[in-house]
């Protein structure tokens, strides 16, 4: 909530239903180790998160990921993603062939992609049919779907092309071919690279935990600005202009502008009374539930792991584990001689069964799958399970139209704003950027400015 004071200052009140700040950003423990229970880092190429860290004095404490190399667990074996691919679209056919992730016929099919005739594919059309037509079934199922599912925990088949893969949309629009367009738009993905002129790291995190960023931001707010364990229940227009927000602690809080950052399914009932059209755009947005299971193993019980960040699992493999991160290989501050830290993800959109298991059983099932994939010889000495119900919004075909309709509907209620992962990106930089833009619009409201 944003309120202009008589002295010209702006007062901000943050209402949070949980007993902590940060949302999906949560740093916890696995045995003696500090680990992330939600996202473990952020993209470096998107400026928002890196610049915010610098603004709160954490710029010199960012840790780069050592590697971005990743594998695919397919057919009971780990194979490595080929170099020179963008969201699974292969740009270097020799590397694709050597990866042995797909058949020779699939490599040939990929080579012919630039000659596949154009179609009038829309930016909000489902991604699956477009990419299968252009690249073939194997590459879509073994490269594209695991990568996008690893981000959204949903089926790439029905995702909105423009919402989840704008690079691919731009390649098709400008060059009529995924491979030709990406080779020109992302030339670094084509180069084999070398010891000199190394590119900037792809992923960064905060040494000591991402929660430190949340704590720094909270400390920058004036005393009394944050209310924990206090949920907003409804937003209503104020008699003299502006808004009032009712909360579970009672009373009505006045505001010149209100920014609703709750998940779509919680935001919809908050604003339904004042903007039913906007609430309708939010109400039916689907979400996926996921869980992270972090396990600490004695180093002696783990065969030497490759220099890779981890592996993904295609949905066709029908495993519980959807992804596994080799924490000590990916992040240098989590590497140790005597302990190996692994973090598995479980849960896909539309699949609830695995997440209905009790924590102990879920962790045991995950351990069995990791043992098969990695040849583990012993049991974990510490386990941390963190469940994230309805955590990841699904950007299915039509999502861009939904967001556009929401923006249009909100013009009818100036000073009422909606932001968050439900709209234009689920990663930390996207959410930070969305929040910053919403804050700027709130300050531009006549009463608040």
C-alpha positions as CSV (number, residue, x, y, z in Angstrom):
1,X,0.0,0.0,0.0
2,X,1.3,3.5,-0.9
3,X,0.0,6.6,0.8
4,X,1.1,10.3,0.3
5,X,1.6,12.2,3.5
6,X,0.9,15.9,4.1
7,X,4.6,16.6,4.3
8,X,5.1,15.3,0.8
9,X,6.7,12.0,1.9
10,X,5.4,8.7,0.8
11,X,4.5,6.0,3.3
12,X,4.6,2.4,2.2
13,X,3.0,-0.4,4.2
14,X,3.8,-4.1,3.3
15,X,1.2,-6.6,4.4
16,X,2.4,-10.2,4.5
17,X,0.2,-13.2,5.4
18,X,3.2,-15.4,6.3
19,X,5.4,-15.0,9.4
20,X,8.4,-14.1,7.2
21,X,9.3,-12.1,4.1
22,X,10.6,-13.5,0.9
23,X,7.9,-15.6,-0.6
24,X,9.5,-18.5,-2.5
25,X,13.0,-17.2,-1.5
26,X,13.9,-19.1,1.6
27,X,17.4,-20.1,2.8
28,X,17.4,-23.0,5.2
29,X,19.6,-25.9,6.5
30,X,20.4,-29.4,5.5
31,X,22.5,-30.8,8.4
32,X,25.3,-28.3,8.9
33,X,24.9,-26.7,5.5
34,X,23.2,-23.5,4.5
35,X,21.1,-24.3,1.4
36,X,18.3,-22.7,-0.7
37,X,14.9,-24.3,-0.2
38,X,13.4,-22.3,-3.1
39,X,15.3,-20.8,-6.1
40,X,19.0,-21.2,-5.7
41,X,20.1,-18.3,-7.9
42,X,19.2,-16.0,-10.7
43,X,20.1,-15.3,-14.3
44,X,22.9,-12.9,-14.7
45,X,22.0,-11.6,-18.2
46,X,18.8,-10.1,-16.8
47,X,20.0,-7.0,-14.9
48,X,17.2,-6.6,-12.3
49,X,18.4,-9.0,-9.6
50,X,22.1,-8.2,-9.9
51,X,21.5,-4.4,-9.8
52,X,19.2,-4.8,-6.8
53,X,21.9,-6.8,-4.9
54,X,24.4,-4.0,-5.7
55,X,21.9,-1.4,-4.5
56,X,21.7,-3.0,-1.0
57,X,25.4,-3.6,-0.6
58,X,25.6,-7.2,-1.8
59,X,27.2,-6.6,-5.2
60,X,30.6,-7.8,-4.0
61,X,29.2,-10.9,-2.4
62,X,27.6,-12.5,-5.5
63,X,28.8,-16.0,-6.3
64,X,28.9,-17.2,-9.9
65,X,27.9,-20.7,-10.8
66,X,30.9,-22.8,-11.8
67,X,29.2,-24.5,-14.7
68,X,26.0,-24.5,-16.6
69,X,26.5,-27.9,-18.2
70,X,23.6,-30.2,-17.5
71,X,22.5,-33.7,-18.3
72,X,19.3,-35.6,-19.2
73,X,18.4,-38.9,-17.5
74,X,16.9,-40.9,-20.3
75,X,16.7,-44.6,-20.9
76,X,18.3,-45.3,-17.5
77,X,21.5,-43.4,-18.4
78,X,22.8,-39.9,-18.0
79,X,23.6,-38.1,-21.2
80,X,24.8,-34.5,-21.5
81,X,23.0,-31.7,-23.2
82,X,24.9,-30.7,-26.4
83,X,26.9,-27.5,-26.4
84,X,25.4,-24.7,-28.5
85,X,21.7,-25.1,-27.8
86,X,19.1,-22.5,-26.8
87,X,16.1,-23.8,-24.8
88,X,16.8,-27.2,-26.4
89,X,17.0,-26.0,-30.0
90,X,20.4,-27.4,-31.3
91,X,22.6,-25.0,-33.1
92,X,25.7,-27.2,-33.4
93,X,24.7,-30.5,-35.1
94,X,28.1,-32.2,-34.4
95,X,27.6,-31.6,-30.7
96,X,24.0,-32.9,-30.9
97,X,25.2,-36.1,-32.6
98,X,28.0,-36.7,-30.1
99,X,25.6,-36.3,-27.2
100,X,23.8,-39.5,-28.2
101,X,20.6,-38.0,-26.8
102,X,18.7,-38.5,-30.0
103,X,18.9,-40.8,-33.0
104,X,20.8,-40.1,-36.2
105,X,17.5,-39.6,-37.9
106,X,16.7,-36.9,-35.3
107,X,20.0,-35.1,-36.1
108,X,19.2,-35.1,-39.8
109,X,15.7,-33.8,-39.0
110,X,17.2,-30.9,-37.1
111,X,19.6,-30.1,-40.0
112,X,16.6,-29.7,-42.3
113,X,14.7,-27.3,-40.0
114,X,15.7,-24.1,-41.9
115,X,13.8,-25.6,-45.0
116,X,10.6,-26.4,-43.1
117,X,7.9,-24.0,-44.6
118,X,6.8,-21.1,-42.5
119,X,3.3,-21.0,-41.0
120,X,1.4,-18.1,-39.5
121,X,2.2,-19.2,-35.9
122,X,0.9,-16.6,-33.4
123,X,3.0,-15.5,-30.3
124,X,0.4,-17.0,-28.0
125,X,0.1,-20.4,-29.7
126,X,1.1,-23.6,-28.0
127,X,4.8,-24.2,-28.3
128,X,4.6,-28.0,-28.7
129,X,3.0,-28.3,-32.2
130,X,5.3,-25.5,-33.5
131,X,8.6,-27.1,-32.3
132,X,7.6,-30.7,-33.1
133,X,6.8,-29.6,-36.7
134,X,10.1,-27.8,-37.1
135,X,12.5,-30.0,-35.1
136,X,10.8,-33.4,-34.9
137,X,9.4,-35.4,-31.9
138,X,12.7,-36.6,-30.5
139,X,14.3,-33.3,-30.0
140,X,11.2,-31.8,-28.6
141,X,10.7,-34.6,-26.0
142,X,14.3,-35.1,-25.1
143,X,15.7,-31.5,-25.1
144,X,13.1,-28.8,-25.3
145,X,10.5,-30.3,-22.9
146,X,12.9,-31.2,-20.1
147,X,14.4,-27.7,-20.1
148,X,11.2,-25.8,-20.1
149,X,9.6,-28.2,-17.6
150,X,12.5,-27.7,-15.4
151,X,11.7,-24.0,-15.2
152,X,7.9,-24.1,-15.1
153,X,7.1,-27.7,-13.8
154,X,4.6,-27.9,-16.7
155,X,4.2,-29.4,-20.1
156,X,6.1,-27.5,-22.9
157,X,3.5,-29.0,-25.3
158,X,0.9,-26.5,-24.3
159,X,3.0,-23.5,-23.1
160,X,2.6,-20.1,-24.8
161,X,5.4,-19.7,-27.3
162,X,5.9,-16.0,-26.7
163,X,5.4,-16.2,-22.9
164,X,8.0,-18.8,-22.2
165,X,10.4,-18.7,-25.2
166,X,10.5,-15.1,-26.6
167,X,13.9,-15.9,-28.2
168,X,12.4,-18.7,-30.3
169,X,9.5,-16.4,-31.3
170,X,11.9,-13.7,-32.4
171,X,14.0,-16.2,-34.4
172,X,10.9,-17.4,-36.2
173,X,9.6,-13.8,-36.8
174,X,12.8,-12.4,-38.2
175,X,14.3,-15.4,-40.1
176,X,11.5,-17.9,-40.5
177,X,13.8,-20.6,-38.9
178,X,14.7,-21.4,-35.4
179,X,18.2,-22.5,-36.1
180,X,19.0,-19.7,-38.6
181,X,17.5,-17.1,-36.4
182,X,19.1,-18.2,-33.2
183,X,22.5,-18.5,-34.8
184,X,22.3,-14.8,-35.6
185,X,20.5,-13.6,-32.5
186,X,22.6,-15.7,-30.0
187,X,26.0,-16.1,-31.8
188,X,27.8,-17.1,-28.5
189,X,25.8,-20.3,-28.5
190,X,27.3,-21.3,-31.8
191,X,30.9,-20.7,-30.9
192,X,32.9,-23.5,-29.4
193,X,34.5,-21.0,-27.0
194,X,38.0,-21.0,-25.7
195,X,40.3,-20.3,-22.7
196,X,40.3,-16.5,-23.4
197,X,37.4,-14.1,-23.5
198,X,35.2,-16.3,-21.3
199,X,31.6,-15.1,-21.2
200,X,30.0,-13.8,-18.1
201,X,28.6,-16.4,-15.7
202,X,25.0,-17.4,-16.6
203,X,23.8,-17.8,-13.0
204,X,24.6,-15.9,-9.8
205,X,23.6,-16.3,-6.2
206,X,24.2,-14.4,-2.9
207,X,27.0,-15.9,-0.7
208,X,25.4,-16.9,2.6
209,X,21.9,-17.3,1.1
210,X,19.4,-15.4,-1.0
211,X,17.5,-14.6,2.2
212,X,20.2,-12.0,2.8
213,X,18.8,-10.0,0.0
214,X,15.3,-10.1,1.5
215,X,16.8,-9.1,4.9
216,X,18.6,-6.1,3.4
217,X,15.5,-4.9,1.6
218,X,13.4,-5.2,4.8
219,X,16.1,-3.3,6.9
220,X,15.9,-0.4,4.4
221,X,12.2,0.1,5.1
222,X,11.1,2.5,7.9
223,X,10.1,1.0,11.2
224,X,6.5,-0.2,11.3
225,X,6.3,-0.6,7.5
226,X,6.0,-4.3,7.5
227,X,3.2,-6.4,9.0
228,X,3.9,-10.1,9.2
229,X,1.1,-12.6,9.8
230,X,-1.4,-10.1,8.5
231,X,-3.4,-11.1,5.4
232,X,-5.3,-8.6,3.3
233,X,-8.9,-9.7,2.8
234,X,-10.4,-7.2,0.5
235,X,-9.6,-4.0,-1.4
236,X,-12.3,-1.3,-1.5
237,X,-12.6,2.2,-2.8
238,X,-12.4,4.9,-0.2
239,X,-15.2,7.5,0.1
240,X,-13.0,10.4,-0.6
241,X,-10.8,8.8,-3.3
242,X,-8.1,6.3,-3.1
243,X,-8.4,2.9,-1.5
244,X,-8.8,1.1,1.8
245,X,-7.5,-2.4,2.5
246,X,-9.1,-4.7,5.1
247,X,-6.9,-7.2,6.9
248,X,-7.2,-10.1,9.2
249,X,-6.0,-8.0,12.1
250,X,-9.0,-5.8,11.8
251,X,-9.6,-2.2,10.7
252,X,-9.2,-0.5,7.3
253,X,-5.9,0.9,6.0
254,X,-6.1,3.9,3.7
255,X,-3.9,4.0,0.6
256,X,-3.6,6.2,-2.5
257,X,-2.3,3.1,-4.4
258,X,-2.4,-0.6,-3.8
259,X,0.0,-3.1,-5.4
260,X,-1.4,-6.7,-5.1
261,X,1.5,-9.2,-5.4
262,X,-0.2,-12.3,-4.1
263,X,-0.5,-15.4,-6.3
264,X,-3.3,-15.1,-8.9
265,X,-5.7,-17.4,-7.0
266,X,-5.3,-15.2,-3.9
267,X,-5.3,-11.9,-5.7
268,X,-8.6,-12.5,-7.6
269,X,-10.9,-12.5,-4.5
270,X,-9.1,-9.4,-3.1
271,X,-10.1,-7.3,-6.1
272,X,-13.3,-9.0,-7.3
273,X,-15.6,-6.5,-5.7
274,X,-14.0,-3.4,-7.3
275,X,-12.7,-4.9,-10.6
276,X,-14.5,-8.2,-11.5
277,X,-13.0,-8.2,-15.0
278,X,-9.4,-8.1,-13.7
279,X,-10.3,-10.7,-11.1
280,X,-11.6,-12.9,-13.8
281,X,-8.3,-12.8,-15.7
282,X,-6.5,-14.0,-12.5
283,X,-9.0,-16.5,-11.1
284,X,-8.4,-19.5,-13.4
285,X,-4.7,-19.2,-13.9
286,X,-3.3,-22.7,-13.3
287,X,-0.5,-23.5,-10.9
288,X,1.9,-26.4,-10.3
289,X,2.9,-27.7,-6.9
290,X,6.5,-28.8,-6.3
291,X,8.8,-29.9,-3.6
292,X,12.6,-29.6,-3.1
293,X,14.4,-32.5,-1.3
294,X,18.0,-31.7,-0.3
295,X,20.1,-34.6,0.7
296,X,23.6,-34.7,2.3
297,X,25.7,-37.8,1.5
298,X,29.1,-38.8,2.8
299,X,31.5,-38.1,-0.1
300,X,32.8,-41.7,0.1
301,X,29.3,-43.0,-0.8
302,X,29.0,-40.9,-4.0
303,X,30.9,-41.8,-7.2
304,X,32.8,-38.9,-8.7
305,X,30.3,-36.6,-10.1
306,X,30.9,-35.0,-13.5
307,X,31.7,-31.3,-13.8
308,X,28.0,-30.4,-14.3
309,X,25.3,-28.5,-12.5
310,X,23.0,-31.6,-12.5
311,X,20.4,-33.3,-14.7
312,X,16.8,-33.1,-15.9
313,X,14.3,-35.9,-16.4
314,X,11.9,-35.9,-19.4
315,X,8.3,-36.6,-18.4
316,X,8.2,-39.6,-20.6
317,X,10.7,-41.4,-18.3
318,X,7.9,-41.4,-15.6
319,X,10.2,-40.7,-12.7
320,X,9.3,-38.9,-9.5
321,X,12.4,-36.7,-9.7
322,X,12.1,-34.0,-12.3
323,X,15.6,-32.5,-11.8
324,X,18.6,-32.9,-9.6
325,X,21.3,-30.3,-8.8
326,X,24.8,-31.2,-7.9
327,X,25.1,-28.3,-5.4
328,X,28.8,-28.6,-4.8
329,X,29.5,-28.8,-8.5
330,X,27.3,-25.8,-9.4
331,X,28.2,-23.5,-6.5
332,X,31.8,-23.3,-5.2
333,X,30.8,-22.3,-1.7
334,X,28.9,-25.6,-1.3
335,X,31.8,-27.8,-2.4
336,X,33.4,-30.0,0.3
337,X,35.8,-32.9,0.5
338,X,33.7,-35.0,2.9
339,X,30.1,-34.2,2.0
340,X,28.1,-34.3,-1.3
341,X,25.0,-32.2,-1.4
342,X,22.2,-33.1,-3.9
343,X,18.9,-31.3,-4.4
344,X,16.1,-33.0,-6.2
345,X,12.9,-31.4,-7.5
346,X,9.6,-33.3,-7.5
347,X,6.2,-32.3,-8.9
348,X,4.7,-31.5,-12.3
349,X,1.6,-29.6,-13.4
350,X,-1.4,-31.9,-13.2
351,X,0.4,-34.6,-11.2
352,X,-0.3,-34.6,-7.5
353,X,0.4,-38.2,-6.4
354,X,4.1,-37.9,-5.6
355,X,3.5,-34.8,-3.4
356,X,0.8,-36.6,-1.4
357,X,3.5,-38.9,0.1
358,X,4.7,-38.1,3.7
359,X,8.0,-36.4,3.9
360,X,10.0,-39.5,4.9
361,X,8.5,-41.7,2.2
362,X,9.0,-39.0,-0.4
363,X,12.6,-38.5,0.5
364,X,13.1,-42.3,0.5
365,X,11.7,-42.6,-3.0
366,X,13.9,-39.7,-4.2
367,X,16.9,-41.4,-2.7
368,X,16.2,-44.6,-4.6
369,X,15.9,-42.8,-7.9
370,X,19.1,-40.8,-7.3
371,X,20.9,-44.1,-6.4
372,X,19.8,-45.5,-9.8
373,X,20.9,-42.4,-11.7
374,X,24.2,-41.8,-9.9
375,X,25.2,-45.1,-8.5
376,X,25.1,-43.9,-4.9
377,X,26.5,-46.5,-2.4
378,X,25.2,-45.2,0.9
379,X,22.3,-43.4,2.6
380,X,22.0,-39.7,3.2
381,X,23.1,-38.4,6.6
382,X,20.7,-35.3,6.4
383,X,17.5,-34.6,4.5
384,X,15.5,-31.4,4.2
385,X,12.1,-31.5,2.5
386,X,10.4,-28.2,1.5
387,X,7.0,-28.3,-0.1
388,X,5.7,-25.5,-2.3
389,X,2.0,-25.9,-3.0
390,X,0.6,-24.0,-6.0
391,X,4.0,-22.4,-6.4
392,X,4.6,-22.1,-10.2
393,X,2.1,-20.3,-12.5
394,X,1.6,-22.1,-15.8
395,X,2.0,-19.9,-18.9
396,X,-0.2,-22.0,-21.2
397,X,-1.2,-21.0,-24.7
398,X,-3.3,-17.8,-24.4
399,X,-1.3,-16.4,-21.4
400,X,-0.2,-13.3,-23.3
401,X,-3.8,-12.5,-24.1
402,X,-4.7,-13.0,-20.4
403,X,-2.1,-10.6,-19.3
404,X,-3.1,-8.0,-21.9
405,X,-6.8,-8.3,-20.8
406,X,-5.7,-7.9,-17.2
407,X,-3.8,-4.7,-18.0
408,X,-6.8,-3.3,-19.9
409,X,-9.2,-4.2,-17.1
410,X,-7.0,-2.4,-14.5
411,X,-7.2,0.9,-16.4
412,X,-10.8,1.1,-15.0
413,X,-9.4,1.3,-11.4
414,X,-6.5,3.8,-11.3
415,X,-4.2,3.2,-8.3
416,X,-5.0,-0.6,-8.2
417,X,-2.0,-2.5,-9.5
418,X,-1.2,-6.2,-9.8
419,X,2.3,-7.6,-10.0
420,X,4.1,-10.9,-9.5
421,X,5.2,-14.2,-11.0
422,X,1.7,-14.8,-12.5
423,X,2.3,-12.2,-15.2
424,X,5.5,-11.9,-17.1
425,X,8.1,-14.2,-15.7
426,X,8.7,-16.6,-12.8
427,X,12.4,-16.0,-12.2
428,X,13.8,-13.5,-9.6
429,X,14.9,-10.9,-12.2
430,X,11.4,-10.9,-13.8
431,X,9.6,-10.6,-10.5
432,X,11.9,-7.8,-9.3
433,X,11.4,-5.9,-12.6
434,X,7.6,-6.4,-12.3
435,X,7.6,-5.0,-8.8
436,X,9.8,-2.1,-9.7
437,X,7.5,-1.1,-12.6
438,X,4.5,-1.5,-10.4
439,X,6.1,0.8,-7.7
440,X,6.8,3.4,-10.4
441,X,3.2,3.4,-11.5
442,X,2.0,3.6,-8.0
443,X,4.1,6.7,-7.3
444,X,2.8,8.2,-10.6
445,X,-0.8,8.1,-9.2
446,X,-1.9,11.8,-8.7
447,X,-2.5,11.4,-4.9
448,X,0.7,9.4,-4.3
449,X,3.0,11.5,-6.4
